Amino acid sequence: MLVKVNVNGIEREVLVDPDDRLLDVLRDEFGYKSVKEACGTGDCGLCTVLMDGKPVLSCLVPAFQAKNHKVVTLEGLNSDPLMKKIQDQFRAHQAAQCGFCTPAMEIMGWHLLNRKKEPNKQEIKEAISGTLCRCTGYYDIVDAIYDAGRPE
């Protein structure tokens, strides 16, 4: 089945089988390597992307369901000033250890900060609660998102 999807502002077409996942299309067909696969069952959140502005687990989304939708990966947010601020804070707080969860954490932080200016730390914890990190203990990630949401 031929699927048209807007990925990071670019209209793309891809031929998919019924069992192809959005995750595989984004990584293997389009080359967006920020989208990670860890569990493949929707438990870890590391494959999170935005579809029509809302976070989705791309390992659970059949590729054909992305037809005529707008999908954004971390690569699509790299020129966004808020994402730059988040990434600067991740570096400042050394919030990325192995870096495997970092793209999804940054997307979730960006999504939260676009909905709520200056969230408190509990709101940040809730926003990233579906994204697992096995290295940091979350403190530096929460602090990075918190500081990114603070006024200059």
C-alpha positions, 0 to 999 in steps of 0.5 A: 500500500502506498502511504503519503505522510508528512515527516518533519515538514516534508511530504513523503511517499512510501510503500508499506506492508500491513505489518510495517510499523511507523518506527521501521519506516521512520528509521529504515526508509527515511533514515531518522535515527533519533527514533529508537527501538528498545522494547518494541512493545510500547513499554519504554517510550523511546520510540516516541514521535509527535503525530499531529502534535501529540506524542505517539509510540511509533513501535505501536503505530502501523505505518499505514495509519500515518497516512495523511498525518504530520509526523515529527521526529527530533530531527524535525525539531532541531532548528526550533529555538525551544528545542535548542534551549532544551538541548543546551540544558541537557548538556549543561546538566549532563542529563544524557548518559548513554543518550539512548533515551535522550531523543524521546525525553527531549521530545516529551520536554518540548511537548510539555513546554509548548503546552505549559510555560514554567511547569513545576518538577512534578509536572515534568516527572508526569510528562516524562513518566512514560519514557524510561531511562536506565542510566540517569535516575531522571534527576538531571533530566527533570532539572534540564527540562525545568531550567529550559522552561524558566525565563532567561 
